[in-house]
């Protein structure tokens, strides 16, 4: 689809920009005098400010469509990066990261809802989600090393300015190239209430399923905090970028296996989380396993679990009100991303954050069933106004 191609192209540029910051934020914070505990809060507050943005995005995307929210998110995040290039104090970085967390909260629900709306077939939606994951991973393969290289060559200020302008230009181009496949507001609501087979229902998603994105994002927050410190902070910035790219290469392996979308998203999600848990156990306790091998295996598991979770929530919701569904998923991930680095910063030096991630992921596998249960739907909704 032409629309899918352009959407993937803009997502690639956006994800490249965002992932290029992962290996450099912790060293940058250390360079301006931030302590490890402060860095944990800086990373956590970014995720916490996602929450109001996620709440607004959920209803807004269903009512107004995805395009406006995507453009706002990209351009605003670019402007914040231009300001971030001027930061000299830790508190300034904390403020800007807080604002950045809010504006970027609109991007993921808008993009995922727009992608999912391009197909009504579950297998087709699964392939679109997998394609989203492939684009995400392709960008993240080269961007961490590229970000670290830019810092080594040009310094932090020039790197943040370059990344900021890239986001702004991407947002401007998207104004002309991204088009909604169909109206969303009232018409989308009516589709929930009525179809060719009679009244439709919006599926109730049990709360326990939101533990899945929470645990995955919490473990990733721990990794983003701990790995740069493990590799030497400001002195090991190039090694950090390369190791983040190794994770992305592992994810690319499984994301390229598009045939996986034919298998149950419930099974794929649980197997992926099990793979993440075992990888974190290797990082925590198996010193004989090379670090690069553990990170590559972790990436393979990520490549399975992220598109599978998106397909799982589409299935749980009945394929309706996808803006709200992906907003709730993003909220769960934001909470996890908030808790992860803060917890890692609190226990760093006294208990292995990697082992804490292993325990969390294994606990979620036990608590959440690997298959959908019957009887999850609500009665038909009586009027369109109830969905506003």
C-alpha positions in Angstrom: 0.0 0.0 0.0 1.2 3.5 -0.9 0.1 4.9 2.4 1.8 2.1 4.4 5.1 2.8 2.5 5.0 6.6 3.3 4.0 5.9 6.9 6.9 3.4 7.3 9.3 6.0 5.8 8.4 8.7 8.2 8.4 6.3 11.1 11.9 5.2 10.1 13.1 8.8 10.3 11.4 9.4 13.6 12.6 6.2 15.2 16.2 6.9 13.9 16.1 10.2 15.6 14.8 8.9 18.9 17.0 5.8 19.2 20.1 7.8 18.4 19.6 9.5 21.8 19.6 6.2 23.9 23.4 5.7 24.2 24.2 9.4 24.7 21.6 10.7 27.2 23.2 9.0 30.2 26.7 10.1 29.3 25.4 13.6 28.6 23.7 13.8 32.0 26.9 12.6 33.7 28.9 15.2 31.8 26.8 18.1 33.3 27.1 16.7 36.8 24.1 14.4 37.2 24.3 11.5 39.8 23.0 8.0 38.9 19.9 8.4 41.0 19.1 11.7 39.3 19.6 10.0 35.9 17.1 7.3 36.9 14.5 10.0 37.7 15.3 11.9 34.5 14.6 8.8 32.5 11.6 7.9 34.6 9.9 11.3 34.5 10.1 11.2 30.7 7.9 8.1 30.8 5.6 9.6 33.6 4.7 12.6 31.4 3.7 10.2 28.7 0.5 9.5 30.7 -1.5 12.7 30.1 -0.4 12.6 26.5 -1.6 9.0 26.1 -4.9 9.8 27.7 -5.5 12.7 25.3 -4.3 10.7 22.3 -6.6 7.8 22.9 -9.8 9.7 22.6 -8.4 12.3 20.2 -7.2 9.7 17.6 -10.5 8.0 17.6 -12.4 11.3 17.2 -10.1 13.3 14.9 -7.7 10.8 13.3 -4.0 10.3 13.5 -2.4 12.8 11.2 -2.6 15.9 13.3 -1.2 14.2 16.4 1.7 12.7 14.5 2.7 16.1 13.0 2.4 17.9 16.4 4.5 15.2 18.1 7.3 15.2 15.6 7.7 19.0 15.3 7.3 19.7 19.0 9.9 17.0 19.9 12.3 18.5 17.3 12.0 22.0 18.9 12.7 20.5 22.4 15.9 18.8 21.0 17.0 22.2 19.7 16.6 23.6 23.2 18.3 20.5 24.7 21.4 21.5 22.8 21.7 24.5 25.1 21.4 22.6 28.4 24.1 23.2 31.0 22.5 22.1 34.3 20.8 18.7 35.2 17.5 20.4 36.2 17.2 21.9 32.8 17.6 18.5 31.2 15.0 17.1 33.6 12.5 19.8 32.5 13.0 19.4 28.8 12.8 15.6 29.1 9.5 16.0 30.9 8.1 18.1 28.1 9.5 15.7 25.5 7.8 12.8 27.2 4.4 14.5 26.9 4.6 15.5 23.2 6.0 12.2 22.1 3.2 10.3 23.9 0.9 11.1 20.9 3.2 9.5 18.3 2.8 5.8 19.1 -1.0 5.6 19.5 -1.5 7.7 16.3 0.9 5.6 14.2 -0.3 2.2 15.4 -4.0 3.2 15.0 -3.3 4.5 11.4 -1.4 1.4 10.5 -4.0 -1.0 11.9 -6.8 0.8 10.1 -5.2 0.0 6.7 -6.4 -3.6 7.0 -9.4 -5.3 8.5 -8.0 -8.8 8.2 -6.3 -10.1 11.4 -3.4 -11.6 9.4 -3.0 -8.4 7.4 -3.0 -6.4 10.6 -0.4 -8.7 12.1 1.8 -8.2 9.0 1.4 -4.4 9.3 2.4 -4.5 13.0 5.4 -6.7 12.0 6.3 -4.2 9.3 6.1 -1.4 11.9 8.5 -3.5 14.1 10.9 -4.0 11.1 11.0 -0.3 10.4 11.5 0.5 14.1 14.3 -2.0 14.3 16.0 -1.0 11.1 16.2 2.5 12.4 17.5 1.4 15.8 20.2 -0.9 14.3 22.2 2.1 13.0 20.9 5.0 15.1 22.6 4.2 18.5 26.0 3.8 16.9 25.3 6.9 14.7 24.3 9.0 17.7 27.5 8.0 19.6 29.6 8.7 16.5 28.1 12.1 16.1 28.9 13.0 19.7 32.4 11.7 19.3 32.9 13.9 16.2 30.8 17.0 16.9 29.9 17.1 20.5 26.5 16.9 22.3 25.2 20.3 21.2 25.6 19.7 17.5 24.2 16.2 17.8 21.0 17.4 19.5 20.6 20.2 17.0 21.0 17.8 14.0 18.5 15.3 15.5 16.1 18.1 16.3 16.1 19.5 12.8 15.6 16.0 11.4 12.4 15.6 13.4 11.1 19.0 12.4 11.7 18.4 8.7 10.0 15.0 9.0 7.0 16.5 10.6 6.7 19.2 7.9 7.0 16.6 5.1 4.3 14.5 6.8 1.8 17.3 6.5 1.8 16.7 2.7 2.4 13.0 2.5 0.3 11.3 5.2 -3.4 10.9 4.5 -6.1 9.2 6.6 -7.5 6.1 4.9 -11.0 6.9 6.0 -12.9 9.3 8.3 -12.7 8.3 11.9 -14.9 10.4 14.3 -18.6 9.7 14.2 -18.4 7.2 11.3 -15.8 5.2 13.3 -18.2 5.2 16.2 -21.1 4.0 14.1 -19.0 1.1 12.9 -18.6 0.0 16.5 -22.3 0.0 16.9 -23.4 -1.6 13.7 -22.1 -3.7 10.9 -23.4 -6.2 8.4 -23.8 -8.9 10.9 -25.8 -6.8 13.4 -24.8 -4.8 16.5 -21.1 -4.9 17.2 -19.4 -4.9 20.6 -16.3 -3.3 22.0 -14.3 -6.0 23.8 -13.4 -5.6 27.5 -9.7 -6.1 27.9 -8.9 -7.6 31.3 -6.6 -5.5 33.4 -4.1 -8.3 33.8 -3.2 -8.2 30.1 -1.8 -4.7 30.6 0.8 -6.2 32.9 2.5 -7.5 29.7 3.5 -4.1 28.2 4.2 -2.8 31.7 6.7 -5.6 32.4 8.3 -5.4 29.0 8.8 -1.6 29.1 10.0 -1.7 32.8 12.7 -4.2 31.8 13.7 -2.1 28.9 13.9 1.0 31.2 16.2 -1.0 33.4 18.4 -1.9 30.4 18.6 1.7 29.1 19.7 2.8 32.6 22.1 0.0 33.5 23.9 -0.8 30.2 25.5 2.7 29.6 26.8 2.6 33.2 28.1 -0.9 32.8 30.0 0.0 29.6 31.8 3.0 31.2 29.4 6.0 31.0 31.0 9.0 29.2 34.2 7.0 28.5 32.4 4.1 26.8 29.9 6.0 24.7 31.0 4.3 21.4 30.8 0.9 23.0 27.3 1.7 24.3 26.1 2.7 20.9 27.5 -0.4 19.3 25.9 -2.7 22.0 22.5 -1.0 21.5 22.8 -1.7 17.8 23.5 -5.4 18.6 20.2 -5.6 20.4 18.5 -4.1 17.3 20.2 -6.6 15.0 18.8 -9.4 17.1 15.3 -7.9 16.8 15.7 -7.6 13.1 16.2 -11.3 12.7 12.8 -12.2 14.1 11.0 -9.2 12.8 12.0 -10.2 9.3 10.2 -13.5 9.8 6.8 -12.3 8.6 5.4 -15.8 8.7 5.3 -15.5 12.5 2.2 -13.3 12.2 0.3 -16.4 11.3 0.8 -17.8 14.8 -1.3 -16.9 17.9 -0.3 -13.4 19.2 -0.9 -14.8 22.7 1.6 -17.6 22.3 4.1 -15.2 20.5 3.8 -12.7 23.3 4.5 -15.2 26.1 7.4 -16.9 24.3 8.9 -13.5 23.6 8.7 -12.4 27.2 10.2 -15.7 28.3 13.1 -15.0 25.9 13.5 -11.5 27.4 13.5 -13.0 30.9 16.2 -15.6 30.1 18.3 -12.9 28.4 18.2 -10.7 31.5 19.1 -13.8 33.7 22.1 -14.3 31.4 23.1 -10.6 31.9 22.7 -10.9 35.6 24.2 -14.3 36.5 26.0 -16.0 33.6 29.4 -14.3 33.4 30.6 -17.0 31.0 28.2 -15.8 28.3 29.6 -12.9 26.3 27.7 -9.6 26.7 27.1 -9.3 23.0 25.5 -12.7 22.8 23.1 -12.0 25.7 22.1 -8.7 24.1 21.6 -10.3 20.7 19.3 -12.9 22.2 17.5 -10.2 24.0 16.9 -8.4 20.7 15.6 -11.6 19.1 13.0 -11.8 21.9 12.1 -8.1 21.4 11.5 -8.8 17.8 8.9 -11.4 18.7 7.1 -9.7 21.6 6.5 -6.1 20.3 4.4 -6.9 17.2 2.8 -9.8 19.0 1.6 -7.5 21.8 0.1 -5.1 19.2 -1.8 -7.9 17.5 -2.9 -9.3 20.9 -4.6 -6.0 21.9 -6.2 -5.7 18.5 -7.7 -9.2 19.0 -8.7 -8.4 22.6 -10.5 -5.2 21.6 -12.4 -6.8 18.7 -10.6 -4.4 16.3 -12.5 -1.3 17.3 -11.6 2.0 18.9 -7.9 1.3 18.2 -6.8 4.8 19.2 -8.1 4.1 22.7 -6.7 0.6 22.8 -3.2 1.6 21.8 -3.4 4.6 24.1 -4.1 2.3 27.0 -1.2 0.0 25.9 1.1 3.1 25.7 0.0 4.1 29.2 1.0 0.7 30.6 4.3 1.0 28.8 4.8 4.5 30.1 4.3 3.4 33.7 6.7 0.6 33.2 9.3 2.9 31.6 8.8 5.3 34.6 9.3 2.5 37.2 12.2 0.7 35.5 15.0 3.3 35.5 14.0 4.7 38.9 14.1 1.2 40.5 17.4 0.5 38.7 18.9 3.7 40.1 17.7 2.9 43.6 19.1 -0.6 43.7 22.2 0.0 41.6 25.3 -1.2 43.4 23.4 -3.3 46.0 21.3 -5.6 43.8 21.5 -6.5 40.2 18.9 -4.5 38.2 19.1 -7.2 35.5 18.0 -9.9 37.9 15.1 -7.7 39.1 14.0 -7.5 35.4 14.2 -11.3 35.2 12.0 -11.7 38.3 9.4 -9.2 37.0 9.1 -10.8 33.6 8.8 -14.4 34.9 6.1 -13.2 37.4 4.1 -11.7 34.6 4.3 -14.9 32.6 2.8 -16.8 35.5 0.1 -14.2 36.2 -1.2 -13.6 32.6 -2.8 -16.5 30.7 -1.2 -17.4 27.4 -4.6 -17.8 25.6 -7.7 -15.7 25.3 -10.7 -16.6 27.5 -14.3 -16.5 26.4 -16.9 -14.0 27.5 -14.9 -10.8 27.4 -17.4 -8.6 25.5 -19.7 -5.9 26.7 -23.3 -5.5 25.6 -24.0 -3.4 22.5 -23.5 0.3 23.1 -26.8 2.2 22.8 -25.7 5.6 21.4 -22.6 7.1 19.7 -22.3 9.7 22.4 -21.3 7.1 24.9 -18.0 6.7 23.1 -17.0 10.3 23.2 
